[in-house]
Amino acid sequence: MKNFIKGLWKDHPVFRQLLGMCPALAVTTSSMNGISMGLAVIFVLFFSSLVVSLIKKIVPHQVRIAVYTVIIATFVTIVDLFLKAQFPEISRSLGPYIPLIIVNCIILGRCEAFASKNNIRSSLRDALGMGIGFCWGLFILGSIREIFGAGSILGTRILPANYNPLVIMILPAGAFLVLGLLVAVMNKIEE
C-alpha cells in the first residue's frame, strides 16, 4: 500500500518531483485535457510496469533502456490510436503530447527505478499511485487554468457571464504561474 500512496502525495510526480513538465504545462489549458493526458499516462505506466516487471530477469543490462523504450512506445501507440479513433477531439487537443509520453520521465523512471527491481504486485501499485498522482495533478492544474482563463470547468460555466477571463491563464506563462503556486502550497503543507 505504501508504494501506491507515495505517488499520491509524498513523491507526487508533478508537484514534488517536477516530472512530466512538458505535458503538465502544455496540455493543461483545460481540466478535460488534464484528465485525458493523466488517463493516458496511467494506462501506459501501468502496462509498461507490468511488462518490465515480468521480463526484468531476461533483459540484458546493456539494452534495458532501449527495451523499456520499445515497451513504452508500444503502449503509447495503443493510446494514440485509441484516442484518434474514439475521441478525435481530445486527440487533436492533446496533439503531439501523446506521442511524447514515450520519453516522459515518469514512465521511463518508474520502469527503470522500480518495476525492473520489484515484483509485479509492488510495481503495479507504484505505477497506479504515480499515474493517479500525475492525473490529479494535471486535473488540478487544468481546472485552475480553465476557471480563471475561461470561467468554466469541464466546459460548464461557473463564473458569471460578465466575468472577464484572464488570458494569461491559457498561455504557457499561466501554466508556470499556477504550477509554481501549487508547488509552493504542497511545500507549505509538508512543513
Buried (B, 14 or more C-beta within 10 A) or exposed (E): EEBBEBBBBEBBBBBBBEBBBBBBBBBBBBBBBBBBBBBBBBBBBBBBBBBBBEBBEEBEEEEBEEBBBEBBBBBBBBBBEBBEEEEEEBBEBBEEBBBBBBEBBBBBBBBBEBBBEBEBEBBBBBBBBBBBBBBBBBBBBBBBBBBBBBBBBEEEEEBEEEBEBBEBBBBEEBBEBBBEEBBEEBEEEEE
